[in-house]
Amino acid sequence: MNLYDAVERNCFFTLTRKIIGNVLFLISPAVLLCLFVVYYMAGMQQQTLPAEARVLLDEMLLVIWGLWVLQYLLRCFRSFYAPPLSSSD
């Protein structure tokens, strides 16, 4: 537990830092996936493709970017928005 305590004391000693650390941890898989897809699609664009295939590839890349931005915004919204607890009065 010494390593955990040292990291906790030195890096995450405030609530704001803990929240930011958790949010970054939750969003990082989506960011890595997006970077992988964009890297893969960019590699495909470098190949010599027929014009029709290049148009379809560009449209697919645009859709992927749009979906990624949408899910990123939804994750950010969900991370910072906590609905009020319903009272059972």
N, C-alpha and C positions, 0 to 999 in steps of 0.2 A: 504494500500500500504506500510505500514511501514515494515511488515514482508518481502515482496518482495524486498524492497530496502535494508534491512539488509542482506538478503541472497545474493543479487546481489553484494553489496559492499564487503562482507566478503569472498565469495567463488568464484564468477565468474567475477572478476574485470579485467581480461585480455581476449583477443580474443581467445588465445589458450585454456584457461580453458572453455570458452563457447563452443568452437567447440568440445572439448573432452566430455563435459557434454552432448551435443546434440547427439553425436555419441553413447555414452554409453546408453543413453535413447532409441535410435532407435534400438540398437542391443540387449538390455536386454530381450525383449519378445522372441526372437529366442533362447537365451541361456536358459531361463526358460523352454521353451517348450522342448528343447533337454534334459535338466536335468530330466524333468518329464517323458519323453519317456524312457530314459535310466533307471531310477528308476523302472518304470513299467516293462520293459523288464527284468531287473535283478531279480525282484520279480518272474516273470514267470519262469526264469531259475532255481530258487530254488525249484520249485515244481518238483515232480517226474513225468517225461514225458517219453514217449517212445523215443528210439534213433532217429527215423526219425523226430519226432517233435522237438527234441533238435537241430538237424542239421539245420532244417528249421528256428528255432528261432535264432540260431547263424548267419545264413545268413541274416535274416531280420535285426538283430542288426547291422551287418556290413554295409548293405545298408543304414540304417538310419544314422549311423555315417558318411558315405561317403557323403550323401546328406546334412547333417548338416554342414560338413566342407566346402562343395562347396558353400552352400548359405551364410555361414559366410564370406568366402573369397570374394564372390560377393558383399555382403553388405559393407564390409570394403573398397573394391575397389570403390564402388559407393559413399561411404561417403567422401572419400578423393579426388576423381577425379571429377572435375567439367569441363564439356566440354566448350570450348570457345564459346562465344555468336557469332552467325552468324551475320555478318554485312549486312545491307540492302543497300549497296552502289549501 
